[in-house]
Amino acid sequence: MSSMHSNRAKWEAIIWLLAFSVIYGAALLFNGHETLDALFRTYEHYDLDEIFTALNIAGGLGLIYSLLRIKDMSREIQLRVTAEKNVDWIACHDPLTELPNRRLLEVALSNSEILSQKDGSAIFSIDLDGFKKVNDLLGHEHGDRVLKVVAERLCSVFPDDNVYRLGGDEFVVLVERKGNQNLSNLGKRMVGAISKPIAIDGATVEIGASIGFARIPEDGKIPAEVIQHSDCAMYAAKKTGRNIVKGFAPEMQEELIKKIQMEADLKLAMKLGKIRPHYQPLVDLKTQEIVGYEALARWEREPGKFVSPCEFIPLAENAGLIVELTDQLFRIACQDALSWPPHTVLSFNISPVQLSDRLLGLRLLKVLGEVGLPVHRLELEVTESALINDAETARDVLDGLVKSGIKIALDDFGTGYSSLSQLSNYQFNKIKIDRKFVATFEESDRQEKVVRAIIALGIGLGVKITAEGIEDASQLRRLQDLGCDIGQGYLLGKPRPIEETLAISERQIA
């Protein structure tokens, strides 16, 4: 577009010069000035000479204006050309690290020279380990600075190769293989460079990297296929542990296919209502009375065969299905809770994703109203990590829930990053001692002191304390002696479907 305007301006200037040359030549040929003088004298009463003078002055001014306009137009065209170049650059680069992005990577992989390299090429997919913790603890500004440092380190390791950022904390390096180059050792060099401590505003940040690579052309020739294979290897490395490097193998593709199939099965299970809440009793340790039930998601894939929540809950979060799944389970749980004794509380877990949703409170209250479950019978469980993902929004959401009369429990207390600050910043009705402490506090003096301190803290704050994971009678007695309020665990009752829960409630009433 800009080149078209530039050419037009040039042609207009050329046409003007040609027209001037023709008029000048005609004036010379016909002795124009004398002819016009004679004409003006003949028709003096018409003031033709004054009119001609005015036209000449206006024409001169018009010429000056045209020259200035052409100059301005040239400047505008130059600015437009620069802007278009900037747009093209932005479209093909990551603005934070200034590295090329996925678009340029695909262009590079489609280059016939890459595919025809004598020794071939390789593509490395890099995902940072521990980067989320940096964002959570220090904020996104510090996270951005870490990404810039990582980009600089990768470019220093590979000054002659192409380093790309695909988004988030994922980088890609496209390298030309030379002879019998050991790609695993090359990946370890990347890990070594990335994992060096990073100093930011007096804080030392340590991150790692999971790296997978695929060879060109052995592991694929189509750009999308090569990237997918290197990603498969990277996911396999990440699953193995921290700072691991893995090359692509066909079985990794099979693992990815299983994951895709699992996601499809999850969507179908949600559609058919196969994922249901089971209920684990919450027992008052002083009266031995069931005071509530925690709703826990259970997916019975086949009769008697369950998929672990540790498997399908993260899958739902990564696939963007967790909000829909939580809404389904919440409605069912509220309907089931209507059949329990009126004093019994429904304890329901909220995903960290949902604490970023400012409309969460309205949606929950709408369901409670439609089902008819009183607000005071609902207790929402949130984890510390959920609170620091988006602290400002989480605070607004939780404050709104508390004002509406919903109880809030802090789950997995002691395993997060800033437990005491969470207690001072939010209004919690209950604190849940993580099962890791309960499992070991009888054998460890240090762990017992932690449990004792949490219970004392609850008493001081006027907050109920629940101990999770009680599995034997000695744990139960010790927690009762320490003054713990509520217990939960297999000793007191396993998670059961609503039918069995109703039978337990009826026996308790009887």
N, C-alpha and C positions, 0 to 999 in steps of 0.2 A: 504493500500500500504506500509506504513512504517513498520507495523508489519511483512509483508511478507519479506522485506529486512532484518529486525532484525533476523528473524528465519533462513534465508539463511546464514547469517554470523555465527550464532551459529552452524549450521550443517556443514559448511565448516571447522570450528575449530575442531569439534568433529571428522570429517573424517580425518583431518590432524593428530590428536593425535592417532587415530586408526592405520593409516598407519605407523606412527613412532613406535608404539608398536609392530606391526607385524615385521617390519624390524629389530628392536632391538632383538626380540625373535629369529629370524632366525640367527642373528649374534652370539648370545650366543650358539644356538644349534649346529651350524657348525663351531664354533671357527673361526669366520669370519676374525678377524684381522690377525692371523697367516697365514691363507689361502691366503689372499690378499698379504701379504709380500712375500710369496713363489712365487706367480704369478708375482709380480713386479720384483723379482730377475731373474726369468727365462726369462722374456722378457724386460730386462733392456734397450736394444737398442731402444725400442719403447717409452721410457720415460713415462711409465704408472703411476709410482708413482707421478711424477710432475703433470700429468693430473688429477690424483685423488685428490691431494692436492688442486689444483685450483678449482676443482668441490666442495670440502668441504668448501673452503672459500666462493665461490660464493653461495653455499647453505646456509651457515650461514648468509651471508648478505641478501640473499633472505628471510630467516626466520625473520631477524630483520625488513626488509621492510614490510613483511606481517603483523607482529605484529603492526607496526606503522599504516599500512593501515586499519587494523581491528579497531584500536583505533579511527582513523579519521572517519571511517565508522560509528562507534557507536555514535560519536559526531554528524555527519550529520543526522543520524537517529533520534537522540534526538531532534535536531533542527527542523527536519521535523515534528516530533510528536507535538512539541510545536507550530509550525506554523499552523498545521492542527487544533489544539485546538483553536488557535486564530481565524482562519477562521470560525470555527463553532460558536465561541462566537460572532464574528462580524455579522454573518448571523442571529443570534437570539437576538441581542441586539442593542439598539440605541447608537451609538458611542458618542453622545453629553452628554446625561444624564446617560448613562450606565444602563438604565432600559431595561427589556425585551421588545421585539417588538411584532408585530401582530402574527408572526410565533409561538412564545412561548405561546401567549394567546390562539391560536387555539389548541395547544397541551394540554394546561391546561384544556380547556373547553371540550376536547374529553376524558379526564380522567374519568373513571367510578366512581372513588371515589368522584369527584366533584358532579356528577349527583345523587349519592346515599347518599349524606349528609342528616342526620336526619332532620334538619330544613331547608335544601336547601341552595342555594348560591344566590348571586346577583352580577350583573356586572354594574358598573357605567361608563358612557361615559362623559368626561369632555372636554369642549371647552372654552378657555380663552376669556374673554371679554376685549376689549381694547388693545390686544396684537399687533395688526397691527399698532396702533398709536405709540407704543414703537419703533417698527422697523422703522417707517417713521421718527420719530423725533430724535431718538438717534442712529439709525443704527442697523444692524443685529448682531454686536458683543454684544451690550447691550441686544438685544433680546435673544441671546443664553444664556447670564448670567441669565436672568429672567427665562428661561425654566429650568435651573439647580436648581434655588432656588425653583421653583414650585415642581420639582421632589423631592427635599429634604424634603419639607414640607409635601407632600403626604406620603412619606415613614415614616416620623415621626408620622403622624396620624395613619398609618396602618403598624406598624412594623412587624406584623405577617401575613399580607395579601400580595397579589401580585399587584404591581403597574406597569403599562405598558405605554410606549409612542408609539403611532401609527403613528406619523409623524406630522409636523407642530406644532400647539399648541393644539393638541388633545391627551388626556391621558385617560387611562382606569384603573379602580381598580376592581379586582375580590375579593369579600369578602365572608367569610363563615357566614351565618346567624345563630344567636344564640338566641334561644327562640323566643319571640315576639318582635324582634328588630325593631325599627322604622327606616325604610330606609330613609325616608324624612329628619329626624333629622340627620342621618349619613351624608346625602348629604350636609346639612347646615353646619356641622362641616368642611367638605371639603371647602365649600365656605368661611367660616371664616378664615381658615388657608391660603388659596390662596390669599384672598383679603387684607391681611395685607400689609402695605406699604413696598416697597423694595428699599433700598438705594444703588445706583450705582454711583460711582465717584462723590459724592456730590449731585446727582439728586435723588429725591424721585419718584419712579414709583408706580402707583396704577393700578392694574388690577382686574378684577372680573372673574367669572366663571358661565357658563351655564351647568347644570348637569342633565342628564337623567339616569334612571336606569331601568333594567329589572330583573325579578326574575327567578331563575332556581329551579325547572322545570316549574313553573306555566306559564311563558311567553315564554317558548321555551326550547327545549332540544338539538337541532342541533346548533353547535357553530356559524355558519354564521347567523342563525336566531336570536339567542340571541343578538349578536353584533348589528344586524340590528335594533332590537327592542329598545335596549338602545340608539342607535343613533337617532331613531325616537323621543324618549322622550327628548333627548338633543336638537334636532332641535326645538321641540315644546317649550321647556324652553327658548331657545334663541330668538324665535319669540315673546315670552311674554314680555321679558325685561331682565335686567341685574341681575346677582346673583340669578337666579331662579332654583329651583330643581323640577323635575317632574318625576313621575313614568310612565311606559309604559301603554297605554290604546289602545284597538283595533282601535279606531277612528284615532289615530295618524298614524297608518299604512295606513288607507284610505287617509289621507292627503299626505303621501309620494307617494302613488299610483297616486294621482291627479297630483303631481309634475312631476312624471315620464311621465304621459300622456301628461302633458303640454309641456314637453320637446320634446316629439315625435311630437306633433302638431306643435311646433315651427319649427322643422326640415322640416316637410311637407310644412308648410307655406312658408319657405324660398325656398324650391324646386319649388313650384308652383308660386312664385313671389307674394304672398299675402301681404307681408309687403312692403309698398310703402312710399316714402317721401311726407309729406305735407309741405307747405311753409308758414311761418309767415313773414309778411313784416317788414323791418327795415326802419324807416321813419326819414328823416332829420328834426329835430325839428325847424329849422330856415326857411326852404323852403316848408315844408310839402310834400316833394317829396319822393317817395319810392326809396331808394338807394340800396336796396338788400333784400334778403330773406334768412331766416334761415331754413335749411332742418331739419324736425323733423320726426322720424320714427313713422308710424301708421300701426297697424295690425288690419284689419277688419276681425274678425274671422267668423262672419255671417253678412249678409246684415244689416247695421245700428248698429251693435254691435262691439265695438272696445275693444281690450285688452290694458290696460294701459301700457305705456312705462315703468313706475315704476315697472311693474310686469315682462315684458318679456325681458327688457334690462339686469337686473341682472341675469335672468335665462340664457340668451345667454352668459354672461360673465362666469358664473359658469360652463356652459356646454362646454366651449371652442368654441363657435360658433360666438363670437362677431366679430372676424376679417373677417370671411366669410360674415356675415350679413352687416358689414360696407362697405366692398368692393362692394357688390351688390347695396346698397343704394347710394354709392358715384357715381357709373357709371350712374345710373338712374338720379340722381340729376344733374350731369354734362350735360347729354343729354337734360334735361328739361331746364336748364339755357340758352341753346343756343337760346331758343324761347323768352327770355326776352330782353328788351332794352340793347344795348351794354354796357352802363355804370353800369348796375345792377350787384351787387356782390352776389355770392353764399356763404353763411356762413354754414359751415359743422362741426359737432362735431366729435372729435377724442377720442376714448376710451382710458383710461389710459393704457390698455394692449398694444395698438399699439405704444405707445411712447417707448416701450422697443424693438421695431422692427427697426433695423438699415436700413432695406430696405424699410421702409415706404415711404420715399421721392421718390425713384425710381418707386415704384408701383403707387403712385398718379400721378407722371409726365407721366407715361406710359398711364394711363387712360385719362388724359387731352389731350395727343397727339392723341390718337386713336379717342376720341370724337371730338376734335377740339375746346375745350374751352380754351381761353387764360389764362395763369398762373395768370395774375394780377387780374382776376375776381374771384379768389378763396380766401376765408378767412377761416382758420381752427380755431376752438374754442377748447381750452384745459383748464382744471381745475387745480387749484393749487395742489390738492392732487395727480393728475397725474404726476406732475413734481417731487415730492419728493419720489415716489415709487422707481424709479431708476434714481436718479438725473443726474449721469454722462452720461448714455445713452440718457436720455431725452434731455440733453443739446446738444449732438452731433446731434440727430435727428432734433431738432428745428433749430439749426444753419444751417443744410443742407437745410431745407425747406425755411428759410429766404433767403439764398444765391440763391436759384432757383427762387425767386421772389414771393413766396406764402406769403400772409399776415397771421399774427398770432394774435388771440384775446385771452385775459385772461378772462375766464368765471368765474362767481360766485365770483368776487373779494371781499375780506373782510371776506370770510367764511373759508378760509384755515388756515394753520399754520404759514406761514411766508410771507405774502403778499409783504412787501416792499423789502425783499431780492429777491423775484422772479422778481420784476420790475428791480432791479439792475443787475441781472444775465442774463436776457433774453431780446431779442429785440421784443417787442410787438407793434403792430399797433393800437390796440384797447383794452380798458378795459371795461368790462361789470359789472355794479353795480347789485349785486344780488337782486332779487325781494323782499327778506325779508326786506331790507332797504327801498325800494320804497313803500312797503305796509304800513309802519309805520312812515315814516319821517315827515309827516305833523302833527301828533299828538305828536311826541317826539322831544324835542329840541336836545337831545343827538344824535338821529338818523339823524336829519337834518344836524347837524354839521359834522357827518360822511360823508353824501352824498356830502355836500358842499366841504369837504376836498378832497374827491376822484375826484370831478370835477376840483378843483384847481390843484391837482396833475397832472391830464391829461393835463391841459393847460400848466403847467410848463414843462412837458416832451414832449410836442408836440404830444400827443397821443389822439385819438378820444375816447370819453366816450359814452357808450350805457347804457341806463336805461331799465332794464327788468321789466315786470309785471305791466305796466301802465294800470290801469283799470277804472279811472275816470278823468274827465276833469280838476279837481282841481290839481291832481297830475301832469298832463301834463303841465298846466300853470306854476306851481311852478318850475318844472324842466327846462322849457324854461327860466324862470327868472334867474335861477342859472347858465345858460349857458351850459346845457347839450347838446351834439351834436346830438345824435341819440336816438330814442325811439322805444320800442317794447312792445307789450301787447295787450290784447283783445280790448281795446279802439281803437287802431290803426289798428287792423286786427287780426283775428283768423287764426290758421294754416288751410290751405285749399289745396285740391288736385290741380294738375297742371292745369287742365282745368279751374277752377275758378281763379287761379292766372293769367292765360293768359288774361282772361276777364278783370281783374282789371288793368293789365298792358296796355291793349289796351285803356281802358277808360282814364288812366292817360296820354297817349300819345295824345289822342284826345283832 
